[in-house]
């Protein structure tokens, strides 16, 4: 069994996972909680971390069953073949979601620059590698999901990062 990524119709990620699970197919969509404000109220709502993607752990025999699921557009492909997602990439996603994927930045001890490659040296994301990116909100480490060409930005304290030369 391998992990594969699916393209799904916009805003159907949670429903597609529900349908796949009902077919006894292991499916995962990373969800993050966000505070939304309307004119009359505020509410915590869950959104997919990667819009339009759902991950499934299947055998080749189950591919057709997956494609017949309402809301599924197609498998994500790389070089013409269905892309295989490494287990470590799914684990990274799960860890990022568990952590809320954005932590506070503490006192800056190093002068990391845009594009510096770093490795996380402690905590639940230990050994994950990424690249430093900077925006108006501060410094982030970008974690690459190579199999599908996506990256996530995570705000981490700099003391748990180590430069990779």
Phi and psi in radians as a Rosetta constraint file:
Dihedral C 1 N 2 CA 2 C 2 CIRCULARHARMONIC -2.261 0.35
Dihedral N 2 CA 2 C 2 N 3 CIRCULARHARMONIC 2.719 0.35
Dihedral C 2 N 3 CA 3 C 3 CIRCULARHARMONIC -1.450 0.35
Dihedral N 3 CA 3 C 3 N 4 CIRCULARHARMONIC 2.370 0.35
Dihedral C 3 N 4 CA 4 C 4 CIRCULARHARMONIC -2.296 0.35
Dihedral N 4 CA 4 C 4 N 5 CIRCULARHARMONIC 2.728 0.35
Dihedral C 4 N 5 CA 5 C 5 CIRCULARHARMONIC -1.827 0.35
Dihedral N 5 CA 5 C 5 N 6 CIRCULARHARMONIC 2.510 0.35
Dihedral C 5 N 6 CA 6 C 6 CIRCULARHARMONIC -2.033 0.35
Dihedral N 6 CA 6 C 6 N 7 CIRCULARHARMONIC 2.499 0.35
Dihedral C 6 N 7 CA 7 C 7 CIRCULARHARMONIC -1.506 0.35
Dihedral N 7 CA 7 C 7 N 8 CIRCULARHARMONIC 2.317 0.35
Dihedral C 7 N 8 CA 8 C 8 CIRCULARHARMONIC -2.235 0.35
Dihedral N 8 CA 8 C 8 N 9 CIRCULARHARMONIC 2.806 0.35
Dihedral C 8 N 9 CA 9 C 9 CIRCULARHARMONIC -1.034 0.35
Dihedral N 9 CA 9 C 9 N 10 CIRCULARHARMONIC 2.579 0.35
Dihedral C 9 N 10 CA 10 C 10 CIRCULARHARMONIC -0.958 0.35
Dihedral N 10 CA 10 C 10 N 11 CIRCULARHARMONIC 2.372 0.35
Dihedral C 10 N 11 CA 11 C 11 CIRCULARHARMONIC 1.128 0.35
Dihedral N 11 CA 11 C 11 N 12 CIRCULARHARMONIC 0.370 0.35
Dihedral C 11 N 12 CA 12 C 12 CIRCULARHARMONIC -2.024 0.35
Dihedral N 12 CA 12 C 12 N 13 CIRCULARHARMONIC 0.136 0.35
Dihedral C 12 N 13 CA 13 C 13 CIRCULARHARMONIC -0.959 0.35
Dihedral N 13 CA 13 C 13 N 14 CIRCULARHARMONIC -0.864 0.35
Dihedral C 13 N 14 CA 14 C 14 CIRCULARHARMONIC -1.160 0.35
Dihedral N 14 CA 14 C 14 N 15 CIRCULARHARMONIC -0.684 0.35
Dihedral C 14 N 15 CA 15 C 15 CIRCULARHARMONIC -1.169 0.35
Dihedral N 15 CA 15 C 15 N 16 CIRCULARHARMONIC -0.711 0.35
Dihedral C 15 N 16 CA 16 C 16 CIRCULARHARMONIC -1.078 0.35
Dihedral N 16 CA 16 C 16 N 17 CIRCULARHARMONIC -0.764 0.35
Dihedral C 16 N 17 CA 17 C 17 CIRCULARHARMONIC -1.049 0.35
Dihedral N 17 CA 17 C 17 N 18 CIRCULARHARMONIC -0.764 0.35
Dihedral C 17 N 18 CA 18 C 18 CIRCULARHARMONIC -1.015 0.35
Dihedral N 18 CA 18 C 18 N 19 CIRCULARHARMONIC -0.814 0.35
Dihedral C 18 N 19 CA 19 C 19 CIRCULARHARMONIC -1.120 0.35
Dihedral N 19 CA 19 C 19 N 20 CIRCULARHARMONIC -0.726 0.35
Dihedral C 19 N 20 CA 20 C 20 CIRCULARHARMONIC -1.139 0.35
Dihedral N 20 CA 20 C 20 N 21 CIRCULARHARMONIC -0.749 0.35
Dihedral C 20 N 21 CA 21 C 21 CIRCULARHARMONIC -1.082 0.35
Dihedral N 21 CA 21 C 21 N 22 CIRCULARHARMONIC -0.626 0.35
Dihedral C 21 N 22 CA 22 C 22 CIRCULARHARMONIC -1.177 0.35
Dihedral N 22 CA 22 C 22 N 23 CIRCULARHARMONIC -0.345 0.35
Dihedral C 22 N 23 CA 23 C 23 CIRCULARHARMONIC -1.660 0.35
Dihedral N 23 CA 23 C 23 N 24 CIRCULARHARMONIC 0.227 0.35
Dihedral C 23 N 24 CA 24 C 24 CIRCULARHARMONIC 1.060 0.35
Dihedral N 24 CA 24 C 24 N 25 CIRCULARHARMONIC 0.652 0.35
Dihedral C 24 N 25 CA 25 C 25 CIRCULARHARMONIC -1.944 0.35
Dihedral N 25 CA 25 C 25 N 26 CIRCULARHARMONIC 2.187 0.35
Dihedral C 25 N 26 CA 26 C 26 CIRCULARHARMONIC -1.174 0.35
Dihedral N 26 CA 26 C 26 N 27 CIRCULARHARMONIC 2.142 0.35
Dihedral C 26 N 27 CA 27 C 27 CIRCULARHARMONIC -2.379 0.35
Dihedral N 27 CA 27 C 27 N 28 CIRCULARHARMONIC 2.640 0.35
Dihedral C 27 N 28 CA 28 C 28 CIRCULARHARMONIC -2.564 0.35
Dihedral N 28 CA 28 C 28 N 29 CIRCULARHARMONIC 2.318 0.35
Dihedral C 28 N 29 CA 29 C 29 CIRCULARHARMONIC -2.257 0.35
Dihedral N 29 CA 29 C 29 N 30 CIRCULARHARMONIC 2.112 0.35
Dihedral C 29 N 30 CA 30 C 30 CIRCULARHARMONIC -1.240 0.35
Dihedral N 30 CA 30 C 30 N 31 CIRCULARHARMONIC 2.139 0.35
Dihedral C 30 N 31 CA 31 C 31 CIRCULARHARMONIC -1.991 0.35
Dihedral N 31 CA 31 C 31 N 32 CIRCULARHARMONIC 2.446 0.35
Dihedral C 31 N 32 CA 32 C 32 CIRCULARHARMONIC -2.144 0.35
Dihedral N 32 CA 32 C 32 N 33 CIRCULARHARMONIC 2.540 0.35
Dihedral C 32 N 33 CA 33 C 33 CIRCULARHARMONIC -1.594 0.35
Dihedral N 33 CA 33 C 33 N 34 CIRCULARHARMONIC 2.363 0.35
Dihedral C 33 N 34 CA 34 C 34 CIRCULARHARMONIC -2.354 0.35
Dihedral N 34 CA 34 C 34 N 35 CIRCULARHARMONIC 2.438 0.35
Dihedral C 34 N 35 CA 35 C 35 CIRCULARHARMONIC -1.437 0.35
Dihedral N 35 CA 35 C 35 N 36 CIRCULARHARMONIC 2.094 0.35
Dihedral C 35 N 36 CA 36 C 36 CIRCULARHARMONIC -1.907 0.35
Dihedral N 36 CA 36 C 36 N 37 CIRCULARHARMONIC 2.467 0.35
Dihedral C 36 N 37 CA 37 C 37 CIRCULARHARMONIC -2.088 0.35
Dihedral N 37 CA 37 C 37 N 38 CIRCULARHARMONIC 2.243 0.35
Dihedral C 37 N 38 CA 38 C 38 CIRCULARHARMONIC -1.869 0.35
Dihedral N 38 CA 38 C 38 N 39 CIRCULARHARMONIC 3.074 0.35
Dihedral C 38 N 39 CA 39 C 39 CIRCULARHARMONIC -1.106 0.35
Dihedral N 39 CA 39 C 39 N 40 CIRCULARHARMONIC -0.495 0.35
Dihedral C 39 N 40 CA 40 C 40 CIRCULARHARMONIC -1.915 0.35
Dihedral N 40 CA 40 C 40 N 41 CIRCULARHARMONIC -0.129 0.35
Dihedral C 40 N 41 CA 41 C 41 CIRCULARHARMONIC -2.884 0.35
Dihedral N 41 CA 41 C 41 N 42 CIRCULARHARMONIC 2.927 0.35
Dihedral C 41 N 42 CA 42 C 42 CIRCULARHARMONIC -2.122 0.35
Dihedral N 42 CA 42 C 42 N 43 CIRCULARHARMONIC 2.552 0.35
Dihedral C 42 N 43 CA 43 C 43 CIRCULARHARMONIC -2.659 0.35
Dihedral N 43 CA 43 C 43 N 44 CIRCULARHARMONIC 2.493 0.35
Dihedral C 43 N 44 CA 44 C 44 CIRCULARHARMONIC -1.440 0.35
Dihedral N 44 CA 44 C 44 N 45 CIRCULARHARMONIC 2.194 0.35
Dihedral C 44 N 45 CA 45 C 45 CIRCULARHARMONIC -2.225 0.35
Dihedral N 45 CA 45 C 45 N 46 CIRCULARHARMONIC 2.667 0.35
Dihedral C 45 N 46 CA 46 C 46 CIRCULARHARMONIC -1.721 0.35
Dihedral N 46 CA 46 C 46 N 47 CIRCULARHARMONIC 2.314 0.35
Dihedral C 46 N 47 CA 47 C 47 CIRCULARHARMONIC -2.205 0.35
Dihedral N 47 CA 47 C 47 N 48 CIRCULARHARMONIC 2.622 0.35
Dihedral C 47 N 48 CA 48 C 48 CIRCULARHARMONIC -1.138 0.35
Dihedral N 48 CA 48 C 48 N 49 CIRCULARHARMONIC 2.398 0.35
Dihedral C 48 N 49 CA 49 C 49 CIRCULARHARMONIC -1.171 0.35
Dihedral N 49 CA 49 C 49 N 50 CIRCULARHARMONIC -0.659 0.35
Dihedral C 49 N 50 CA 50 C 50 CIRCULARHARMONIC -2.061 0.35
Dihedral N 50 CA 50 C 50 N 51 CIRCULARHARMONIC 1.752 0.35
Dihedral C 50 N 51 CA 51 C 51 CIRCULARHARMONIC -1.053 0.35
Dihedral N 51 CA 51 C 51 N 52 CIRCULARHARMONIC 2.318 0.35
Dihedral C 51 N 52 CA 52 C 52 CIRCULARHARMONIC 1.468 0.35
Dihedral N 52 CA 52 C 52 N 53 CIRCULARHARMONIC 0.129 0.35
Dihedral C 52 N 53 CA 53 C 53 CIRCULARHARMONIC -2.137 0.35
Dihedral N 53 CA 53 C 53 N 54 CIRCULARHARMONIC 2.457 0.35
Dihedral C 53 N 54 CA 54 C 54 CIRCULARHARMONIC -2.366 0.35
Dihedral N 54 CA 54 C 54 N 55 CIRCULARHARMONIC 2.512 0.35
Dihedral C 54 N 55 CA 55 C 55 CIRCULARHARMONIC -1.897 0.35
Dihedral N 55 CA 55 C 55 N 56 CIRCULARHARMONIC 2.422 0.35
Dihedral C 55 N 56 CA 56 C 56 CIRCULARHARMONIC -2.276 0.35
Dihedral N 56 CA 56 C 56 N 57 CIRCULARHARMONIC 2.523 0.35
Dihedral C 56 N 57 CA 57 C 57 CIRCULARHARMONIC -1.930 0.35
Dihedral N 57 CA 57 C 57 N 58 CIRCULARHARMONIC 1.878 0.35
Dihedral C 57 N 58 CA 58 C 58 CIRCULARHARMONIC -2.438 0.35
Dihedral N 58 CA 58 C 58 N 59 CIRCULARHARMONIC 2.962 0.35
Dihedral C 58 N 59 CA 59 C 59 CIRCULARHARMONIC -1.707 0.35
Dihedral N 59 CA 59 C 59 N 60 CIRCULARHARMONIC 2.818 0.35
Dihedral C 59 N 60 CA 60 C 60 CIRCULARHARMONIC -0.980 0.35
Dihedral N 60 CA 60 C 60 N 61 CIRCULARHARMONIC -0.516 0.35
Dihedral C 60 N 61 CA 61 C 61 CIRCULARHARMONIC -1.134 0.35
Dihedral N 61 CA 61 C 61 N 62 CIRCULARHARMONIC -0.508 0.35
Dihedral C 61 N 62 CA 62 C 62 CIRCULARHARMONIC -1.467 0.35
Dihedral N 62 CA 62 C 62 N 63 CIRCULARHARMONIC -0.086 0.35
Dihedral C 62 N 63 CA 63 C 63 CIRCULARHARMONIC -1.006 0.35
Dihedral N 63 CA 63 C 63 N 64 CIRCULARHARMONIC -0.782 0.35
Dihedral C 63 N 64 CA 64 C 64 CIRCULARHARMONIC -1.130 0.35
Dihedral N 64 CA 64 C 64 N 65 CIRCULARHARMONIC -0.696 0.35
Dihedral C 64 N 65 CA 65 C 65 CIRCULARHARMONIC -1.053 0.35
Dihedral N 65 CA 65 C 65 N 66 CIRCULARHARMONIC -0.695 0.35
Dihedral C 65 N 66 CA 66 C 66 CIRCULARHARMONIC -1.147 0.35
Dihedral N 66 CA 66 C 66 N 67 CIRCULARHARMONIC -0.823 0.35
Dihedral C 66 N 67 CA 67 C 67 CIRCULARHARMONIC -1.112 0.35
Dihedral N 67 CA 67 C 67 N 68 CIRCULARHARMONIC -0.423 0.35
Dihedral C 67 N 68 CA 68 C 68 CIRCULARHARMONIC -1.458 0.35
Dihedral N 68 CA 68 C 68 N 69 CIRCULARHARMONIC 0.021 0.35
Dihedral C 68 N 69 CA 69 C 69 CIRCULARHARMONIC -1.424 0.35
Dihedral N 69 CA 69 C 69 N 70 CIRCULARHARMONIC 2.301 0.35
Dihedral C 69 N 70 CA 70 C 70 CIRCULARHARMONIC -1.006 0.35
Dihedral N 70 CA 70 C 70 N 71 CIRCULARHARMONIC 2.276 0.35
Dihedral C 70 N 71 CA 71 C 71 CIRCULARHARMONIC 1.732 0.35
Dihedral N 71 CA 71 C 71 N 72 CIRCULARHARMONIC -0.336 0.35
Dihedral C 71 N 72 CA 72 C 72 CIRCULARHARMONIC -1.395 0.35
Dihedral N 72 CA 72 C 72 N 73 CIRCULARHARMONIC 2.238 0.35
Dihedral C 72 N 73 CA 73 C 73 CIRCULARHARMONIC -1.595 0.35
Dihedral N 73 CA 73 C 73 N 74 CIRCULARHARMONIC -0.937 0.35
Dihedral C 73 N 74 CA 74 C 74 CIRCULARHARMONIC -3.040 0.35
Dihedral N 74 CA 74 C 74 N 75 CIRCULARHARMONIC 2.992 0.35
Dihedral C 74 N 75 CA 75 C 75 CIRCULARHARMONIC -1.369 0.35
Dihedral N 75 CA 75 C 75 N 76 CIRCULARHARMONIC 2.569 0.35
Dihedral C 75 N 76 CA 76 C 76 CIRCULARHARMONIC -1.256 0.35
Dihedral N 76 CA 76 C 76 N 77 CIRCULARHARMONIC 2.318 0.35
Dihedral C 76 N 77 CA 77 C 77 CIRCULARHARMONIC -2.055 0.35
Dihedral N 77 CA 77 C 77 N 78 CIRCULARHARMONIC 2.642 0.35
Dihedral C 77 N 78 CA 78 C 78 CIRCULARHARMONIC -2.346 0.35
Dihedral N 78 CA 78 C 78 N 79 CIRCULARHARMONIC 2.139 0.35
Dihedral C 78 N 79 CA 79 C 79 CIRCULARHARMONIC 0.936 0.35
Dihedral N 79 CA 79 C 79 N 80 CIRCULARHARMONIC 0.702 0.35
Dihedral C 79 N 80 CA 80 C 80 CIRCULARHARMONIC 1.454 0.35
Dihedral N 80 CA 80 C 80 N 81 CIRCULARHARMONIC -0.166 0.35
Dihedral C 80 N 81 CA 81 C 81 CIRCULARHARMONIC -1.926 0.35
Dihedral N 81 CA 81 C 81 N 82 CIRCULARHARMONIC 2.694 0.35
Dihedral C 81 N 82 CA 82 C 82 CIRCULARHARMONIC -1.067 0.35
Dihedral N 82 CA 82 C 82 N 83 CIRCULARHARMONIC 2.188 0.35
Dihedral C 82 N 83 CA 83 C 83 CIRCULARHARMONIC -1.204 0.35
Dihedral N 83 CA 83 C 83 N 84 CIRCULARHARMONIC 2.357 0.35
Dihedral C 83 N 84 CA 84 C 84 CIRCULARHARMONIC -1.746 0.35
Dihedral N 84 CA 84 C 84 N 85 CIRCULARHARMONIC 2.232 0.35
Dihedral C 84 N 85 CA 85 C 85 CIRCULARHARMONIC -1.658 0.35
Dihedral N 85 CA 85 C 85 N 86 CIRCULARHARMONIC 2.231 0.35
Dihedral C 85 N 86 CA 86 C 86 CIRCULARHARMONIC -1.218 0.35
Dihedral N 86 CA 86 C 86 N 87 CIRCULARHARMONIC 2.556 0.35
Dihedral C 86 N 87 CA 87 C 87 CIRCULARHARMONIC -0.954 0.35
Dihedral N 87 CA 87 C 87 N 88 CIRCULARHARMONIC -0.669 0.35
Dihedral C 87 N 88 CA 88 C 88 CIRCULARHARMONIC -1.095 0.35
Dihedral N 88 CA 88 C 88 N 89 CIRCULARHARMONIC -0.571 0.35
Dihedral C 88 N 89 CA 89 C 89 CIRCULARHARMONIC -1.235 0.35
Dihedral N 89 CA 89 C 89 N 90 CIRCULARHARMONIC -0.667 0.35
Dihedral C 89 N 90 CA 90 C 90 CIRCULARHARMONIC -1.165 0.35
Dihedral N 90 CA 90 C 90 N 91 CIRCULARHARMONIC -0.710 0.35
Dihedral C 90 N 91 CA 91 C 91 CIRCULARHARMONIC -1.074 0.35
Dihedral N 91 CA 91 C 91 N 92 CIRCULARHARMONIC -0.723 0.35
Dihedral C 91 N 92 CA 92 C 92 CIRCULARHARMONIC -1.025 0.35
Dihedral N 92 CA 92 C 92 N 93 CIRCULARHARMONIC -0.814 0.35
Dihedral C 92 N 93 CA 93 C 93 CIRCULARHARMONIC -1.023 0.35
Dihedral N 93 CA 93 C 93 N 94 CIRCULARHARMONIC -0.809 0.35
Dihedral C 93 N 94 CA 94 C 94 CIRCULARHARMONIC -1.092 0.35
Dihedral N 94 CA 94 C 94 N 95 CIRCULARHARMONIC -0.697 0.35
Dihedral C 94 N 95 CA 95 C 95 CIRCULARHARMONIC -1.143 0.35
Dihedral N 95 CA 95 C 95 N 96 CIRCULARHARMONIC -0.761 0.35
Dihedral C 95 N 96 CA 96 C 96 CIRCULARHARMONIC -1.089 0.35
Dihedral N 96 CA 96 C 96 N 97 CIRCULARHARMONIC -0.739 0.35
Dihedral C 96 N 97 CA 97 C 97 CIRCULARHARMONIC -1.152 0.35
Dihedral N 97 CA 97 C 97 N 98 CIRCULARHARMONIC -0.745 0.35
Dihedral C 97 N 98 CA 98 C 98 CIRCULARHARMONIC -1.037 0.35
Dihedral N 98 CA 98 C 98 N 99 CIRCULARHARMONIC -0.674 0.35
Dihedral C 98 N 99 CA 99 C 99 CIRCULARHARMONIC -1.385 0.35
Dihedral N 99 CA 99 C 99 N 100 CIRCULARHARMONIC -0.074 0.35
Dihedral C 99 N 100 CA 100 C 100 CIRCULARHARMONIC 1.434 0.35
Dihedral N 100 CA 100 C 100 N 101 CIRCULARHARMONIC 0.026 0.35
Dihedral C 100 N 101 CA 101 C 101 CIRCULARHARMONIC 0.888 0.35
Dihedral N 101 CA 101 C 101 N 102 CIRCULARHARMONIC 0.098 0.35
Dihedral C 101 N 102 CA 102 C 102 CIRCULARHARMONIC -2.484 0.35
Dihedral N 102 CA 102 C 102 N 103 CIRCULARHARMONIC 1.970 0.35
Dihedral C 102 N 103 CA 103 C 103 CIRCULARHARMONIC -1.880 0.35
Dihedral N 103 CA 103 C 103 N 104 CIRCULARHARMONIC 2.819 0.35
Dihedral C 103 N 104 CA 104 C 104 CIRCULARHARMONIC -1.240 0.35
Dihedral N 104 CA 104 C 104 N 105 CIRCULARHARMONIC 2.504 0.35
Dihedral C 104 N 105 CA 105 C 105 CIRCULARHARMONIC -1.514 0.35
Dihedral N 105 CA 105 C 105 N 106 CIRCULARHARMONIC 2.310 0.35
Dihedral C 105 N 106 CA 106 C 106 CIRCULARHARMONIC -1.764 0.35
Dihedral N 106 CA 106 C 106 N 107 CIRCULARHARMONIC -2.960 0.35
Dihedral C 106 N 107 CA 107 C 107 CIRCULARHARMONIC -0.869 0.35
Dihedral N 107 CA 107 C 107 N 108 CIRCULARHARMONIC 2.300 0.35
Dihedral C 107 N 108 CA 108 C 108 CIRCULARHARMONIC -1.389 0.35
Dihedral N 108 CA 108 C 108 N 109 CIRCULARHARMONIC 2.081 0.35
Dihedral C 108 N 109 CA 109 C 109 CIRCULARHARMONIC -1.785 0.35
Dihedral N 109 CA 109 C 109 N 110 CIRCULARHARMONIC -0.471 0.35
Dihedral C 109 N 110 CA 110 C 110 CIRCULARHARMONIC -2.033 0.35
Dihedral N 110 CA 110 C 110 N 111 CIRCULARHARMONIC 2.771 0.35
Dihedral C 110 N 111 CA 111 C 111 CIRCULARHARMONIC -1.800 0.35
Dihedral N 111 CA 111 C 111 N 112 CIRCULARHARMONIC 1.323 0.35
Dihedral C 111 N 112 CA 112 C 112 CIRCULARHARMONIC -1.283 0.35
Dihedral N 112 CA 112 C 112 N 113 CIRCULARHARMONIC 2.469 0.35
Dihedral C 112 N 113 CA 113 C 113 CIRCULARHARMONIC -1.951 0.35
Dihedral N 113 CA 113 C 113 N 114 CIRCULARHARMONIC 2.802 0.35
Dihedral C 113 N 114 CA 114 C 114 CIRCULARHARMONIC -0.871 0.35
Dihedral N 114 CA 114 C 114 N 115 CIRCULARHARMONIC 2.212 0.35
Dihedral C 114 N 115 CA 115 C 115 CIRCULARHARMONIC 1.607 0.35
Dihedral N 115 CA 115 C 115 N 116 CIRCULARHARMONIC -0.170 0.35
Dihedral C 115 N 116 CA 116 C 116 CIRCULARHARMONIC -1.077 0.35
Dihedral N 116 CA 116 C 116 N 117 CIRCULARHARMONIC 2.365 0.35
Dihedral C 116 N 117 CA 117 C 117 CIRCULARHARMONIC -1.537 0.35
Dihedral N 117 CA 117 C 117 N 118 CIRCULARHARMONIC 2.312 0.35
Dihedral C 117 N 118 CA 118 C 118 CIRCULARHARMONIC -2.370 0.35
Dihedral N 118 CA 118 C 118 N 119 CIRCULARHARMONIC 2.801 0.35
Dihedral C 118 N 119 CA 119 C 119 CIRCULARHARMONIC -2.160 0.35
Dihedral N 119 CA 119 C 119 N 120 CIRCULARHARMONIC 2.446 0.35
Dihedral C 119 N 120 CA 120 C 120 CIRCULARHARMONIC -1.405 0.35
Dihedral N 120 CA 120 C 120 N 121 CIRCULARHARMONIC 2.237 0.35
Dihedral C 120 N 121 CA 121 C 121 CIRCULARHARMONIC -1.820 0.35
Dihedral N 121 CA 121 C 121 N 122 CIRCULARHARMONIC -0.118 0.35
Dihedral C 121 N 122 CA 122 C 122 CIRCULARHARMONIC -2.691 0.35
Dihedral N 122 CA 122 C 122 N 123 CIRCULARHARMONIC 2.929 0.35
Dihedral C 122 N 123 CA 123 C 123 CIRCULARHARMONIC 1.541 0.35
Dihedral N 123 CA 123 C 123 N 124 CIRCULARHARMONIC -3.069 0.35
Dihedral C 123 N 124 CA 124 C 124 CIRCULARHARMONIC -1.098 0.35
Dihedral N 124 CA 124 C 124 N 125 CIRCULARHARMONIC -0.407 0.35
Dihedral C 124 N 125 CA 125 C 125 CIRCULARHARMONIC -1.706 0.35
Dihedral N 125 CA 125 C 125 N 126 CIRCULARHARMONIC 0.296 0.35
Dihedral C 125 N 126 CA 126 C 126 CIRCULARHARMONIC -0.870 0.35
Dihedral N 126 CA 126 C 126 N 127 CIRCULARHARMONIC 2.392 0.35
Dihedral C 126 N 127 CA 127 C 127 CIRCULARHARMONIC 1.400 0.35
Dihedral N 127 CA 127 C 127 N 128 CIRCULARHARMONIC -0.110 0.35
Dihedral C 127 N 128 CA 128 C 128 CIRCULARHARMONIC -1.273 0.35
Dihedral N 128 CA 128 C 128 N 129 CIRCULARHARMONIC 2.365 0.35
Dihedral C 128 N 129 CA 129 C 129 CIRCULARHARMONIC -1.877 0.35
Dihedral N 129 CA 129 C 129 N 130 CIRCULARHARMONIC 2.677 0.35
Dihedral C 129 N 130 CA 130 C 130 CIRCULARHARMONIC -2.907 0.35
Dihedral N 130 CA 130 C 130 N 131 CIRCULARHARMONIC -2.987 0.35
Dihedral C 130 N 131 CA 131 C 131 CIRCULARHARMONIC -2.164 0.35
Dihedral N 131 CA 131 C 131 N 132 CIRCULARHARMONIC 2.513 0.35
Dihedral C 131 N 132 CA 132 C 132 CIRCULARHARMONIC -1.355 0.35
Dihedral N 132 CA 132 C 132 N 133 CIRCULARHARMONIC 2.321 0.35
Dihedral C 132 N 133 CA 133 C 133 CIRCULARHARMONIC -2.269 0.35
Dihedral N 133 CA 133 C 133 N 134 CIRCULARHARMONIC 2.597 0.35
Dihedral C 133 N 134 CA 134 C 134 CIRCULARHARMONIC -2.163 0.35
Dihedral N 134 CA 134 C 134 N 135 CIRCULARHARMONIC 2.342 0.35
Dihedral C 134 N 135 CA 135 C 135 CIRCULARHARMONIC -2.421 0.35
Dihedral N 135 CA 135 C 135 N 136 CIRCULARHARMONIC -3.007 0.35
Dihedral C 135 N 136 CA 136 C 136 CIRCULARHARMONIC -1.098 0.35
Dihedral N 136 CA 136 C 136 N 137 CIRCULARHARMONIC -0.375 0.35
Dihedral C 136 N 137 CA 137 C 137 CIRCULARHARMONIC -1.526 0.35
Dihedral N 137 CA 137 C 137 N 138 CIRCULARHARMONIC -0.056 0.35
Dihedral C 137 N 138 CA 138 C 138 CIRCULARHARMONIC 2.123 0.35
Dihedral N 138 CA 138 C 138 N 139 CIRCULARHARMONIC -2.814 0.35
Dihedral C 138 N 139 CA 139 C 139 CIRCULARHARMONIC -1.623 0.35
Dihedral N 139 CA 139 C 139 N 140 CIRCULARHARMONIC 2.476 0.35
Dihedral C 139 N 140 CA 140 C 140 CIRCULARHARMONIC -2.299 0.35
Dihedral N 140 CA 140 C 140 N 141 CIRCULARHARMONIC 2.746 0.35
Dihedral C 140 N 141 CA 141 C 141 CIRCULARHARMONIC -1.848 0.35
Dihedral N 141 CA 141 C 141 N 142 CIRCULARHARMONIC 2.365 0.35
Dihedral C 141 N 142 CA 142 C 142 CIRCULARHARMONIC -1.740 0.35
Dihedral N 142 CA 142 C 142 N 143 CIRCULARHARMONIC 2.089 0.35
Dihedral C 142 N 143 CA 143 C 143 CIRCULARHARMONIC -1.711 0.35
Dihedral N 143 CA 143 C 143 N 144 CIRCULARHARMONIC 2.128 0.35
Dihedral C 143 N 144 CA 144 C 144 CIRCULARHARMONIC -1.574 0.35
Dihedral N 144 CA 144 C 144 N 145 CIRCULARHARMONIC 2.363 0.35
Dihedral C 144 N 145 CA 145 C 145 CIRCULARHARMONIC -1.845 0.35
Dihedral N 145 CA 145 C 145 N 146 CIRCULARHARMONIC 1.501 0.35
Dihedral C 145 N 146 CA 146 C 146 CIRCULARHARMONIC -1.005 0.35
Dihedral N 146 CA 146 C 146 N 147 CIRCULARHARMONIC -0.640 0.35
Dihedral C 146 N 147 CA 147 C 147 CIRCULARHARMONIC -1.054 0.35
Dihedral N 147 CA 147 C 147 N 148 CIRCULARHARMONIC -0.579 0.35
Dihedral C 147 N 148 CA 148 C 148 CIRCULARHARMONIC -2.033 0.35
Dihedral N 148 CA 148 C 148 N 149 CIRCULARHARMONIC 0.122 0.35
Dihedral C 148 N 149 CA 149 C 149 CIRCULARHARMONIC 1.159 0.35
Dihedral N 149 CA 149 C 149 N 150 CIRCULARHARMONIC 0.561 0.35
Dihedral C 149 N 150 CA 150 C 150 CIRCULARHARMONIC -1.991 0.35
Dihedral N 150 CA 150 C 150 N 151 CIRCULARHARMONIC 2.704 0.35
Dihedral C 150 N 151 CA 151 C 151 CIRCULARHARMONIC -2.387 0.35
Dihedral N 151 CA 151 C 151 N 152 CIRCULARHARMONIC 2.649 0.35
Dihedral C 151 N 152 CA 152 C 152 CIRCULARHARMONIC -2.099 0.35
Dihedral N 152 CA 152 C 152 N 153 CIRCULARHARMONIC 2.480 0.35
Dihedral C 152 N 153 CA 153 C 153 CIRCULARHARMONIC -1.791 0.35
Dihedral N 153 CA 153 C 153 N 154 CIRCULARHARMONIC 2.262 0.35
Dihedral C 153 N 154 CA 154 C 154 CIRCULARHARMONIC -2.194 0.35
Dihedral N 154 CA 154 C 154 N 155 CIRCULARHARMONIC 2.261 0.35
Dihedral C 154 N 155 CA 155 C 155 CIRCULARHARMONIC -1.525 0.35
Dihedral N 155 CA 155 C 155 N 156 CIRCULARHARMONIC 2.080 0.35
Dihedral C 155 N 156 CA 156 C 156 CIRCULARHARMONIC -2.285 0.35
Dihedral N 156 CA 156 C 156 N 157 CIRCULARHARMONIC 2.678 0.35
Dihedral C 156 N 157 CA 157 C 157 CIRCULARHARMONIC -1.174 0.35
Dihedral N 157 CA 157 C 157 N 158 CIRCULARHARMONIC 2.369 0.35
Dihedral C 157 N 158 CA 158 C 158 CIRCULARHARMONIC -1.156 0.35
Dihedral N 158 CA 158 C 158 N 159 CIRCULARHARMONIC -0.391 0.35
Dihedral C 158 N 159 CA 159 C 159 CIRCULARHARMONIC -1.237 0.35
Dihedral N 159 CA 159 C 159 N 160 CIRCULARHARMONIC -0.207 0.35
Dihedral C 159 N 160 CA 160 C 160 CIRCULARHARMONIC -1.742 0.35
Dihedral N 160 CA 160 C 160 N 161 CIRCULARHARMONIC 0.182 0.35
Dihedral C 160 N 161 CA 161 C 161 CIRCULARHARMONIC -1.859 0.35
Dihedral N 161 CA 161 C 161 N 162 CIRCULARHARMONIC 2.571 0.35
Dihedral C 161 N 162 CA 162 C 162 CIRCULARHARMONIC -2.279 0.35
Dihedral N 162 CA 162 C 162 N 163 CIRCULARHARMONIC 2.269 0.35
Dihedral C 162 N 163 CA 163 C 163 CIRCULARHARMONIC -1.145 0.35
Dihedral N 163 CA 163 C 163 N 164 CIRCULARHARMONIC 2.517 0.35
Dihedral C 163 N 164 CA 164 C 164 CIRCULARHARMONIC -1.910 0.35
Dihedral N 164 CA 164 C 164 N 165 CIRCULARHARMONIC 2.125 0.35
